[in-house]
Amino acid sequence: MNEPHIMLLPYLGAAGIGFVWGWWCSMRFSLAKKKIRNGLAITVSTLVIIGLSRLHSDWLSGLIFLACMCWTAFLYYLWLQYLRKQTS
């Protein structure tokens, strides 16, 4: 097996999990009634995922996870603003 392709898998996995986690967290936070409690739970969970990513791979996978999560959360925010503008 070609070694460079195997080394790329943790980064692709971190990106995929970051995309899904960002969308899910944004959805949960936007629908929440108790925003402080949900924000704290999401922050702690995100830090745990970054720590596990760092533990199993390296710091770059945690950074990739965080970047993909932020990007997806931003896209979700834009999409929600678009939907709100369409309904009003």
C-alpha positions in Angstrom: 0.0 0.0 0.0 1.2 3.5 -0.7 2.2 5.2 2.6 1.2 8.8 1.8 -2.4 7.8 1.3 -2.6 6.1 4.7 -1.2 9.3 6.4 -4.0 11.3 4.8 -6.8 9.3 6.3 -6.8 10.9 9.8 -7.0 14.3 8.3 -9.9 13.4 6.0 -11.7 11.8 8.9 -11.2 14.9 11.1 -12.6 17.0 8.3 -15.6 14.8 7.8 -16.4 14.7 11.5 -15.9 18.5 11.7 -18.4 19.1 8.9 -21.1 16.9 10.5 -20.4 18.2 14.1 -20.5 21.9 12.9 -23.9 21.4 11.3 -25.3 19.5 14.2 -24.1 21.9 16.8 -25.4 24.9 14.9 -28.8 23.2 14.5 -29.0 22.4 18.2 -27.9 25.8 19.3 -30.3 27.7 17.0 -33.3 25.6 18.2 -32.3 25.8 21.9 -34.3 27.6 24.5 -31.5 27.5 27.1 -28.7 28.9 25.0 -26.1 29.2 27.8 -26.5 25.6 28.9 -26.4 24.3 25.3 -23.5 26.5 24.4 -21.5 25.2 27.4 -22.3 21.6 26.5 -21.4 22.1 22.9 -18.1 23.8 23.9 -17.1 21.0 26.3 -18.0 18.3 23.8 -16.1 20.1 21.0 -13.0 20.4 23.3 -13.2 16.7 24.1 -13.4 15.8 20.4 -10.4 18.0 19.6 -8.5 16.4 22.5 -9.3 12.9 21.3 -8.3 13.9 17.8 -5.0 15.2 19.1 -4.5 12.0 21.2 -5.1 9.7 18.3 -3.4 11.6 15.5 -1.6 15.0 15.9 -2.4 18.7 16.4 -3.1 19.2 12.7 -6.1 16.9 12.8 -7.6 18.9 15.7 -7.0 22.1 13.8 -8.6 20.6 10.6 -11.6 19.5 12.7 -12.1 22.9 14.2 -11.7 24.7 10.9 -14.3 22.5 9.2 -16.6 22.8 12.2 -16.4 26.6 12.1 -16.9 26.7 8.3 -20.0 24.5 8.4 -21.4 26.5 11.4 -20.9 29.7 9.3 -22.7 28.1 6.3 -25.6 27.0 8.5 -25.9 30.5 9.9 -26.0 32.0 6.4 -28.6 29.4 5.3 -30.7 30.2 8.3 -30.5 33.9 7.6 -31.6 33.3 4.0 -34.5 31.2 5.1 -35.6 33.8 7.6 -35.4 36.5 4.9 -37.5 34.4 2.6 -40.3 33.9 5.2 -40.6 37.5 6.2 
